[in-house]
Amino acid sequence: MQLLRQAHPFEYRDHRGVDRLSTVDVWTNPSGERAVLVLRGLPHGDDAEAQARRALLALTHGCLPYLLRPDVRLHVLVLRPQAEGTVKARALVLPLSA
């Protein structure tokens, strides 16, 4: 996998109508057939999947069409901070993106 964008900032509107700022790392395999998005800075909790869906929607209409092939197999990972400030990976693969 190769890193296309690291800590790329983007803005999205969450499912409650609040504008949020987050970052994404975009990884692809050499042929560009598969890609992994690593979302950072999303609020977590009971609505984590809804937050990730809205963030992915914003990326789909924003920078992703310029970075990825239209037929890409996309996987989404959401990283959330732990209490002591380290990052713990929480994998979230959205059904429409797998």
C-alpha positions as CSV (number, residue, x, y, z in Angstrom):
1,M,0.0,0.0,0.0
2,Q,1.2,3.5,-0.7
3,L,0.1,6.7,1.1
4,L,-1.6,9.2,-1.2
5,R,-2.7,11.8,1.4
6,Q,-1.7,12.0,5.0
7,A,-3.8,14.0,7.5
8,H,-5.8,15.6,4.7
9,P,-8.3,18.0,6.4
10,F,-11.9,18.0,5.3
11,E,-15.2,19.3,6.6
12,Y,-18.5,17.5,6.7
13,R,-22.0,18.0,8.1
14,D,-22.9,15.3,10.6
15,H,-26.4,13.6,10.9
16,R,-27.5,16.3,13.4
17,G,-26.6,19.2,11.0
18,V,-23.4,20.2,12.8
19,D,-20.4,21.2,10.7
20,R,-17.3,19.1,11.8
21,L,-13.7,19.2,10.8
22,S,-11.7,15.9,10.5
23,T,-8.7,14.4,8.7
24,V,-8.2,11.4,6.5
25,D,-5.3,9.3,5.4
26,V,-5.7,7.8,1.9
27,W,-3.9,4.6,1.1
28,T,-4.0,2.6,-2.2
29,N,-2.4,-0.5,-3.6
30,P,-0.1,0.1,-6.6
31,S,-2.7,-0.7,-9.2
32,G,-5.3,1.6,-7.5
33,E,-7.9,-1.2,-7.4
34,R,-8.2,-1.1,-3.6
35,A,-8.0,1.8,-1.1
36,V,-8.2,2.3,2.6
37,L,-9.4,5.5,4.2
38,V,-8.3,6.2,7.8
39,L,-10.6,8.7,9.4
40,R,-9.4,10.7,12.4
41,G,-11.1,13.1,14.7
42,L,-14.6,11.8,14.3
43,P,-16.7,11.9,17.4
44,H,-17.3,8.4,18.8
45,G,-20.1,6.9,20.8
46,D,-23.4,5.4,19.8
47,D,-23.6,7.4,16.6
48,A,-20.0,6.5,15.3
49,E,-21.3,4.7,12.3
50,A,-23.6,7.6,11.3
51,Q,-20.7,10.0,11.7
52,A,-18.5,7.9,9.5
53,R,-21.2,7.6,6.8
54,R,-21.6,11.4,6.7
55,A,-17.8,11.9,6.6
56,L,-17.5,9.4,3.8
57,L,-20.4,11.1,1.9
58,A,-18.5,14.4,2.1
59,L,-15.3,12.8,0.9
60,T,-17.1,11.1,-2.0
61,H,-18.4,14.4,-3.2
62,G,-15.1,16.2,-2.4
63,C,-11.6,15.0,-2.9
64,L,-12.0,11.2,-3.5
65,P,-13.1,11.4,-7.2
66,Y,-9.8,13.2,-7.9
67,L,-7.7,10.6,-6.0
68,L,-9.3,7.2,-6.6
69,R,-10.5,5.2,-9.5
70,P,-14.3,5.0,-9.9
71,D,-14.2,1.2,-9.5
72,V,-12.1,1.1,-6.4
73,R,-12.8,-1.3,-3.5
74,L,-12.9,1.0,-0.6
75,H,-12.4,0.1,3.1
76,V,-12.9,2.6,5.9
77,L,-11.2,2.6,9.3
78,V,-12.0,5.1,12.1
79,L,-9.3,5.8,14.7
80,R,-10.5,7.2,18.0
81,P,-8.3,8.6,20.9
82,Q,-8.2,6.7,24.2
83,A,-8.4,8.6,27.5
84,E,-4.6,8.8,27.9
85,G,-4.2,10.4,24.4
86,T,-2.9,7.4,22.5
87,V,-4.8,6.2,19.5
88,K,-6.7,2.9,19.4
89,A,-7.9,1.6,16.1
90,R,-11.5,0.8,15.7
91,A,-12.3,-0.7,12.3
92,L,-15.5,0.3,10.7
93,V,-16.2,-1.0,7.3
94,L,-19.3,0.6,5.8
95,P,-21.5,-1.9,3.9
96,L,-21.8,0.2,0.8
97,S,-18.0,0.7,0.6
98,A,-16.8,-2.9,1.0
